[in-house]
Amino acid sequence: MNIVFIHGHRATAQSFNFLSSKLSRHKHIYLEYNSDNGFYANHQDMLRKIDGIDDIFLVAHSLGGIHALHLAEELQSRILGAVTISTPYGGSEAAEVLAYMMPFNKVFQDIRPKGAPIVNSLQFEPPCAWTNIVSVKGHSPFMATANDGVVTLASMRQRDDMRLVEIESNHYEVLLNEDTVATIRKAIREIENDPVRPGAALPRNLARLDMNQAAS
């Protein structure tokens, strides 16, 4: 199994130092990108970087989770499973306003709710078992609704076709959280223990798992 890590906007592969240290049994691949290049240019670059690689398990943070879903839509059976963390599946309302003020900013155009990467991703069904970690702490008063300091909880909870695990952490510290490690390990174990259907997709509207289930 190849664990492919995809970081968030303005981050680097170093953001996964803690998680990767806890997942040392598998080969690690890091997909780095610059959001200023535009989502789809980065998407094509990622496809080139993992060309010929099979048995992929995706671990992605924030905007990286949107990239993960787009990659899975294209690669299908080459993806065994995925865990996305603090991902704005519904886009960013703040980016909608900022995109109006700065229309040439590719990042704001991409991550607003009406941006093509967000709208298109809502049409994709995960081709494999997919866990969506929602970070529920770190509320910023500068955002109108409940958030983790960066992404609203509503945006993170947008999908109903993924296993949802809520973790008591903010947008950044969730990558340093032992519950995040436990959730990823559980997802990997399920694949390793089910060789007949390693990429079996979860049914839509799956009931939410609490952290006791996720860490068991």
DAWOWO-V332985 format. One record per pair of residues at least 24 apart in sequence whose ideal C-beta (glycine too) atoms are under 10 Angstrom apart, sorted by the first residue. I is the first residue (numbers start at 1). J is the second residue. Records with the same first field share a line. If there is no record, write none. Layout:
I=J / J
//
This chain:
1=25 / 26 / 27 / 54 / 55 / 56 / 57 / 80 / 81 / 188 / 191 / 192 / 198
2=26 / 27 / 28 / 29 / 50 / 53 / 54 / 55 / 56 / 57 / 58 / 78 / 80
3=27 / 28 / 29 / 30 / 55 / 56 / 57 / 58 / 59 / 80 / 83 / 184 / 188
4=28 / 29 / 30 / 31 / 46 / 49 / 50 / 53 / 56 / 57 / 58 / 59 / 60 / 64 / 68 / 71 / 79 / 82
5=29 / 30 / 31 / 32 / 57 / 58 / 59 / 60 / 61 / 64 / 68
6=30 / 31 / 32 / 33 / 42 / 46 / 58 / 59 / 60 / 61 / 62 / 63 / 64 / 65 / 66 / 67 / 68 / 71 / 82 / 84
7=31 / 32 / 33 / 59 / 60 / 61 / 62 / 63 / 64 / 67 / 175
8=35 / 60 / 61 / 62 / 63 / 64 / 65 / 66 / 67 / 85 / 86 / 87 / 88 / 150 / 151 / 171 / 172 / 175
9=33 / 34 / 35 / 36 / 61 / 62 / 63 / 64 / 66 / 88 / 92 / 107 / 110 / 111 / 150
10=34 / 35 / 36 / 62 / 63 / 107
11=35 / 61 / 62 / 63 / 64 / 172 / 175
15=61 / 62 / 64 / 172 / 175 / 176
16=59 / 60 / 61 / 64 / 85 / 175
17=175 / 176
18=175 / 176 / 177 / 178 / 180 / 181
19=59 / 61 / 83 / 85 / 174 / 175 / 176 / 177 / 180 / 181 / 184
20=59
21=181
22=178 / 180 / 181 / 182 / 184 / 185
23=57 / 59 / 181 / 184 / 185 / 188
25=185 / 188 / 192
26=55 / 57 / 188 / 192
27=53 / 55
28=59
29=53 / 56
31=58 / 60 / 64 / 67 / 68 / 71
32=64
33=63 / 64 / 67
34=106 / 107
35=63 / 105 / 106 / 107 / 108 / 110 / 111
36=105 / 106 / 107
37=106 / 107
38=106 / 107 / 109 / 110 / 117
39=63 / 66 / 67 / 70 / 106 / 107 / 109 / 110 / 111 / 115 / 116 / 117 / 118 / 120
40=70 / 106 / 110 / 116 / 117 / 120
41=106
42=67 / 70 / 106 / 110 / 117
43=67 / 70 / 71 / 74 / 117
46=70 / 71 / 74
47=71 / 74 / 75
50=75 / 78
52=78
53=78
54=78 / 79 / 80
55=79 / 80 / 191 / 198 / 199
56=80 / 81 / 82 / 128 / 199
57=81 / 82 / 83 / 128 / 129 / 184 / 187 / 188 / 191 / 192 / 198 / 199
58=82 / 83 / 84 / 128 / 130
59=83 / 84 / 85 / 131 / 133 / 175 / 180 / 184 / 187 / 188
60=84 / 85 / 86 / 87
61=85 / 86 / 87 / 133 / 135 / 171 / 172 / 174 / 175 / 180
62=86 / 87 / 88 / 111 / 135 / 148 / 150 / 151 / 156 / 171 / 172 / 174 / 175
63=87 / 88 / 92 / 107 / 110 / 111 / 117 / 151
65=89 / 121 / 130 / 132 / 133 / 151 / 156
66=91 / 110 / 111 / 115 / 117 / 118 / 120 / 121
67=117 / 121
68=121 / 126 / 130
69=117 / 120 / 121 / 122 / 124 / 125 / 126 / 127 / 130 / 159 / 162
70=117 / 120 / 121 / 124
72=121 / 124 / 125 / 126 / 127 / 128 / 130 / 199
73=120 / 121 / 123 / 124 / 125 / 126 / 127
74=124 / 127
75=127 / 128
76=127 / 128 / 199
77=127 / 128 / 198 / 199
78=127 / 128 / 199
79=126 / 127 / 128 / 129 / 130 / 198 / 199
80=127 / 128 / 129 / 187 / 188 / 191 / 192 / 194 / 198 / 199 / 200
81=126 / 127 / 128 / 129 / 130 / 131 / 184 / 187 / 188 / 190 / 191 / 192 / 198 / 199 / 200 / 201
82=126 / 127 / 128 / 129 / 130 / 131 / 132 / 162 / 184 / 187 / 199
83=129 / 130 / 131 / 132 / 133 / 162 / 163 / 165 / 180 / 183 / 184 / 185 / 186 / 187 / 188
84=126 / 130 / 131 / 132 / 133 / 134 / 156 / 159 / 162
85=131 / 132 / 133 / 134 / 135 / 156 / 165 / 167 / 169 / 171 / 174 / 175 / 177 / 180 / 183 / 184
86=132 / 133 / 134 / 135 / 136 / 138 / 148 / 149 / 150 / 151 / 155 / 156 / 167 / 169 / 170 / 171 / 172 / 174 / 175 / 180
87=121 / 132 / 133 / 134 / 135 / 151 / 155 / 156 / 158 / 159 / 162
88=112 / 113 / 118 / 150 / 151 / 152 / 154 / 155 / 156 / 158
89=118 / 121 / 122 / 132 / 134 / 151 / 154 / 155 / 156 / 157 / 158 / 159 / 162
90=118 / 121 / 122 / 151 / 152 / 154 / 155 / 156 / 157 / 158 / 159
91=115 / 117 / 118 / 119 / 121 / 122 / 151 / 152 / 155 / 158
92=118 / 143 / 150 / 151 / 152 / 155
93=143 / 144 / 145 / 152 / 154 / 155
94=142 / 143 / 144 / 147 / 150 / 151 / 152
111=151 / 155
113=155 / 158
118=155 / 158
121=158 / 159
122=158 / 159
124=159 / 161
125=159 / 161 / 162 / 201 / 204
126=159 / 161 / 162 / 163 / 199 / 201 / 202 / 204
127=199 / 201
128=191 / 197 / 198 / 199 / 200 / 201 / 202
129=162 / 163 / 187 / 190 / 191 / 194 / 197 / 198 / 199 / 200 / 201 / 202
130=159 / 161 / 162 / 163 / 187 / 199 / 201 / 202 / 206
131=162 / 163 / 164 / 165 / 183 / 184 / 186 / 187 / 190 / 202 / 209 / 214
132=156 / 157 / 158 / 159 / 160 / 161 / 162 / 163 / 164 / 165 / 166 / 183 / 208
133=162 / 163 / 164 / 165 / 166 / 167 / 169 / 174 / 175 / 177 / 179 / 180 / 183 / 184 / 214
134=164 / 165 / 166 / 167 / 169 / 174 / 208
135=166 / 167 / 168 / 169 / 170 / 171 / 172 / 173 / 174 / 175 / 177 / 180
136=166 / 167 / 168 / 169 / 170 / 174
137=166 / 167 / 168 / 169 / 170 / 171 / 173 / 174
138=168 / 169 / 170 / 171 / 172 / 173 / 174
139=170
140=170 / 171
147=171
148=172 / 173 / 174
149=173
157=208
159=204
160=204 / 205 / 206 / 208
161=201 / 202 / 203 / 204 / 205 / 206
162=201 / 202 / 204 / 206
163=187 / 190 / 202 / 206 / 207 / 208 / 209 / 213 / 214
164=206 / 207 / 208 / 209 / 210 / 214
165=208 / 209 / 210 / 211 / 213 / 214 / 215
166=208 / 209 / 210 / 211 / 214
167=211 / 214
168=211
178=215
179=211 / 214 / 215
180=214
181=215
182=211 / 214 / 215 / 216
183=209 / 211 / 213 / 214 / 215
184=214
185=214 / 215
186=213 / 214 / 215 / 216
187=214
//
